[in-house]
Amino acid sequence: MQERSSVGELADLLRAEFDRYPPGGKLPSSRELVARHRVGPVTVSRALARLAAEGLLVTRPGAGAYRAGRAAPAAEGDTSWQHLALSAESAEGLPRAVDASGVLATLSEPPAGVVEFNGGYLHPDLRPERALAAALARAGRRPGAWGRPPAEGLPELRAWFARDLAADGGGGPGPGGALVSPGGQSALSGVLRALAPPGAPVLVESPTYPGLLAVLRAAGQRPVPVPVDADGLRTDLLPEAFRASGARVLVCQPLHQNPTGTVLAPARRPGLLAAARAAGAFVVEDDFARRLGHADAGPPPPPLAAEDPDGIVVHIRSLTKVTAPSLRVAAVLARGPVLERLRAVQVVDHFFVPRPLQEAALELVGSPSWPRHLRAVAGELGARRAALAAALARRLPEAAPARVPTGGYHLWLPLPEGTDESALAAEALRRGVAVAPGRPYHPAEPDRPHLRISYGGVADGDELEEGVRRLAEAFAAVRG
């Protein structure tokens, strides 16, 4: 059983038993709980910490855990006034509501026993947790590790990101053009606010990552869809899209695009940069999947930033996706005057990325375990992709993916016309498998129903097979 599932189950059991103890009564010792429930001491410690955070118990060092006393009920106030205050529009006449539902679908932890096909991060077995723990321990002992870092990021880490980009394509802006950011999502949010004012149109791929759409709408910006096909973004449509919309920003994922998995065809790359140059526009290159290529794939194409000496491309790359959700360290790389504006927005938003996290990132990428980890992830993701595609072909051929990508960790499944993808996702969850319906990935009306299935967050091939079996049963039930 996964550790996180064990913690939740034990907390539920203890919560159900609370009536056995009077307020202030002592709970069994940790040793007794380990023996009684056949879990590890770490699981017990985390379950007790969860209950303490809920106010159900208090811990006394050296004495044990005790049921908390009954608290006086909180006074019920009248918060109805907030509806009017929150409904007010901005000065530009734009709504202020923020819809994070598409993002929360990949962040929410599913119930115990549910196969997580909607996750956005690697399974714990694929994370370099030992190497991360060692890196963080070493980082914490570095002189000055808990002091204030430069706002732009540690010089050594900025230099590493610049070298990493240059190694992928022989170009890039160099260390002076790199800013360390607290994760790719934060970088994307800051870049878009720096480049486009509220109300501005921004060209995006369709379909695209729901987190991007949430960022744009939260900033009052307007996503303008440009279709994606088997060769990536339809760059032939870009000149007219720039002209008709007046957009001065395009956001794209040229490598293993989320959710389709496509790689921008070599023949389309010059047209993308040419269209942006003619429109006087920036291209935000979200290179989230650069280190998620599979072992059976050839060398990936270079980043667009490596072919751009004129500062058209603002490049984002992150360590989070290939390591662990809480290593929120990324970089924004750019050339020219825009760099100062990017820096100013980041300082206003975050001041700086915590220095211990930056030091730990440096320790990790400089250790011998780093290349080994990248090779292991490439092999595991390739094997899981093949297992998932084979299971779908056997059990759910009606939803065979249009393409099987060579990188990333998700498949984009077209569903038969007329399928209610939301009903299918709900039925699948009832049967113990969490999937993401396709509608939130479209900035406008979708052409047909889809599901996105992630294979990076599952434990192994057996769990993949079981998840597809449950999904096939849900599909049969919904389709009747």
N, C-alpha and C positions, 0 to 999 in steps of 0.2 A: 504494500500500500504506500502511496506517495506520502511524504512527511506532512505536507500541507493538509491532506485529507485526514490523516491521523489526528492532527491537532484539532481540526474542526469537530471530528466525531467525539473525541474525548471531552472537549468543551461542552458539547451537547449533552453527553451522558452526565457530566458533573452538574450542569445546570438543572437537569431533570431531577437530580437527587438533593437539591438544596433544601427542600422542605424537611429533610431528615435532621437538619441542624438548626438550632435556635440562633437568633441573631447573636453574634459574638462567639458562636460555637466553633470548635476547632475541626478542620477537615482532616482526613487521613494524611499521613505523611507522604512525601514524594516517593519514598521507597515502597510504601504500601500501594500507592496508585500504579507504580511501575509493575509490581507483581500482579495486582488484581486485573489490570486491563491489558497486560502483555504488550506494553509499548516502551519506548526508550525514555530515559530521563529528560532528554531534550524536548520530546513531545509533551511530557508532563509539565515541564517548565513553561513552555509556550502556551499550553492550554490554560494554566493558572494565570499567566500574564494577560491572556485575552479576557478572562473573567474579571481580573482586577481592573482592567481598563473599562469594563462595563459597570464597575461599581458594585459587583456582586460579592467580592471578597477583598480582604486586605491581607497582606503578607507582612510578617514580622521577622526580620533577619534572626536566624538562629532558633526561632520558636515555631515557625510553620505558617499555615494559611488558615484564616478564620472567616466565617461568613460575616459580611458587613451588616451593621445595624440598619434598621429600617429608617430610610430618609423621609423627611416630610415631603409630601407631594408638592411639586412646583406649581406656582400660581399660573393659571391660564389667562393669558392676556389676549388682546384683540389685535391680530396682525392683518386684518382685512385691508387696512389702509395701504399696505404694500402693493396691492394689485394695481392701484392707480399710479403709484410712484414708479413701479417697474415697467408700466406700459407706455410711459412717455417716450416719444421718439427723440432722436438726436437732432442737433441743429440742422443737419442736412436732410431731415425728414426720413431718416432710416430707422427701421425697427432695431431695438437693442437686445432682443432675445438671443440667447446662445443655446444652440442645439448640439449637445455632446453625445447624443445617443449612438452615432456611428462609431465614435471613438471608444465609448464605454463598452461596446460589444466585444472589443478585443482586450479590454483591461479587466473586466469583471471576472472574478473567479467562479467557475461553474460549481454546482453542488458535487459532493463526493460521489464517485462512480460514473460521472458523466465524461464521455470521451470529448476532449477539447479540440474540436476542429475549427474553432473560431479564434484561436489565440494569435497574438502578435509577437511572441517571443519564443526563444528556444526552450525546449524541455530542460528541466534541471540536469538531466543526465548528459546533455550536450553542452552545458555551460562549463567554463574553466573555473569552477568554484574554489578548488584548492589553490590554483595559481592566483586567483583574485584575493583569497584570504592572505596568502603569503605576501602578495604585492602590497596590500593595505597595511599589513603589519610592518613591513619595511618602510613604507611611505610615512607611517606615523612616527617613526623614529628619526626621520631626516631633520637636520637642523632647520628651524623655521617653518616646519611643515604645517603648523597651526596658525601661522601668521597670515597677513593679507597678501594675496598674490597680485601681480599686475592685472589691471582691468582687462587687458587683451588676452591674458593667459600666460602661463609660464613660458619663457622663451624656448626652453628645450622641447616642450610639447608642441608649440607652434611650429618649430622647425621639423619635428617628426611628422606632423600632418602635411607640411609642405613637401617633405621628401616622399611621403607615402603617395601623394598625388602625382608627383613627378615620376616616380617609379612606375606608375600605371600608364603613363603616356608620354613621358619625356618633356613635359611642360608644366605650366602652372605659375602662379604669381610669386612663389617663394615665401619664406617665413614672414616677411613684412606684410604680406597680404593675408595672413591667417589670423582668425580670432577664435579662441576656444569658447564653446557655447555649452550650456547645460542640457544636452540632448538634441536630437534632430528635430523633434516637434517644436521645441522652443526656438531653435535656430530658424526654422521655417516661419514661425509666427513673427519673429523680429525682422527677418528679411522682408517679408511682405508689407509690414507696416512701414518699413524704411523706404520701400520702393513705390508704394501706391497709396494715395490718400483714401479716406472713407468715400464710398460711392464710386470708386474707380473700377472699371472692368479689368479682369485678369484672365488671360487665356489659360485653360487647363485641359488636360487629357480627359477623354470620356470613353470608358469609365475611369475613375481615379480614386485615390485613397480618401476615405471619408474624413480623416483628420485634416486634410488640406481644405476640404469644403467647409469644415467647421471653423478653421482659422479665418478663412476669407469672410464668412458670414458674421463671425464675431467682430471682425474689424470693420464691418459695413461695406466690404468690397463685394463685387459682383462677379461670380465665376461664369466664364463664357466657354462652353464646351467645344473642343476640337476632337473629332473621332480618332480612335485607335483601331488599326486593323492588324493583320498577321505580321506586318513589318513595322509595327510601332505607330507613332504619331503620324497622322496624314499631313505631312509637311507641305503638300501641294495646296492645301486649303489655308495655310497660314497667311499668305499675303492678303487675301480677302478678309480673313478673320481680323487681322490687325486693322485693316482699312475700315471695315464696317463697324467695329466695336470702339475703335480709338484706343485700344489697350496699349500699354507701354511695358507690360510684364507678361511673360509666359512661364509657367511652371511645368516641368516635365521630369519623367524618370526614364531616361534612355536605356537603362540596363535592368532587365527583369522587372518590368513595370508592374506595379501593384494596382489592380488585381490580375491583369491578363498574363503576366509573365513574359511579355514580348520584349525583344531587344530591338532598338531602333536600327533599321537596315543601313548599311554603310552608304548606300546611294542617297539616302535622305538626310544625312548629317549636314552636308554643305548647304542644302536648301533651308534647313532650320536656321542656321546662323545667318544666312543671307537675308531671309525674311525679317529676322529680328533687327539686323543692321539697317535694312531699308526703312523699317518703321521707327528707328531710334528707340528700340525697346531692350529691356534686360531679359535674359533667360536664366531662370532659377533652376539649376540642375540638382535634383534630389538624388544623390548617388547612394541610396540607403542599402542597396544589395551588392555593393562592390565586393564584399568579402563573403558572399553567400553563394558563390558559384559551386557547381557540383563537380565531383572528381572526374566524371566522364565528359565534361565539357571542355572545349578548346579555350585558348586564351580569350578573355573578354576584350571588347573594343576599348580604346582609351576613353577617358572622360571627355566630354565636350570642352571642358575648361582647358584641357591640354592643347587644344587646337585653336585657342582664342587669345591672341595677344592684345586685343583691343578693349578688354574689360566688358564685353557683352555678357559673359557668363558669370553668375554668382553661384559658386559651387558649395554644396553641403555634403559632408560625410560624417559618419558617426561610428563610435565603437559599440554602441548599445546592442544593436541587433545581433551581432555575432558573439557577444559575451553574455551579458545578463541585464535584466530590466533596470536595475539600480545603478549600473555604471553609466550614468547619464553624462557622457562626455562626447562632444561633437566638435566640428570645426566649420566655420564659414570662411571660404577663400575667395578673394575678389581683387580686382585691380582698379586703380584710379580714385577719383574723388568720392565715389560711393562708399569706399572703405571707412571713411570718417563718419558718415551717417550711420552705417551699420554698427560701428563701434559705439556711437552715442546712444542708439536705441538699446543696445545690449546693456550698457552701463546703467541706463535709467531703469530697465526692467529687473536686472539681477545683481548689479554692482560687479560681481565676479563669480566664477565657478569655484566652489570650495577647494582650497589648496590641497587638502588631503586626497580628494578625489582625483585631482590632476596628477599629483605625485604617484598615486596608485596606478593610474593609467600609464604613466611613463615606466614604472617598474614592470608592469605587465607586458607592454609591447617591446620592452628591451630584454625580456627574459627568454631563455631557450624554449620555454613552454609555448610561446606565442606561435611560432610556425607550426609546431606539432598540433596545437589546438585548431588552427585554420585547416590543416590537412584532415584532421579527424571530422570536423564539421562538414567539409566538402564531401567526404566519403559517406557519412551518415545521411546527409540530406539527399544525396543521389540515390542511396538504397531505399530510403523511405518514399521518395517520389515514385520510384519504379514499383514499389509494393502497393502504393495507393492507386496508381494508374491501373495496375493489374487487377486489383480488387474491384475497382469501379467497372472495368470491362466485363468481369464475371458477373457481378451482382446488380449493377445499375447501368447497363449499356445505353439506356435512354438519355443519360446525362454525361456521356463521354466528353472529356475536355476537348475544346477545339484545338488546343496545342498543349504539349507537355513540355514545360520550360526546362532549361538547363541550369537554372539558378533560382534563388529565392526559396520560399517554402510554402507556396500556395498554388492551388489549381482553380481555374475559373470555369465553372460548369454551366453550359447553356442548358436550360430546361425546356421541355416541350411547350409549345405555345399553349396558353391557357392555364398553365400551372400557377397556382397561388403560392409564390415563394415564401411569403410570410407565414401562411398556414403550414407549409412544409417545414419551415424552421421551427415553428412552435410544436408540431407533431414530433419532429426529430428530438427536440429537447425532452418531451414527455417520455420518449423511448430511450433516453440516456445518451444523446449525442448532440453537441452544440455546433451549429453551423451559422454562417453569416449570409442572410439574404442579399441579393445584388442591388436592390433599389438604392440604398444609401451611397453606393459607389458612383451614382450618376448625378451630374449637376442639373440635368434636365430629364425629360421622359426617356426611359430605357427602350431599346429596340425589342427586347424580349426578356423573360425572367431568367435569372442566374442564381447560382450559389457560389460563394467563395469558401474553399476548404483549405485549411492550413494543416500541413503535416509536420511542421517543426516543433509543435508543442505536445506531441504524443510520445508515449514511452517507448514503443517498439512496434515491430511489424504485426504482432498479435493484436495490439490495441488498434492499429490501423484497420485490420481486417474486421474486428468486432464493430468498430465505428461505422464502416461501410455497410455491414449487415444490418445494423440498426437504422441507418439512413435509408436503405433499400426498403425496409419494412414501412418506414414512415412515408416514403414516396408512394408505395402501393396503397396505403391507407388513404392518403390525400387524393390520389388520382382515381380511387374507387375501382 
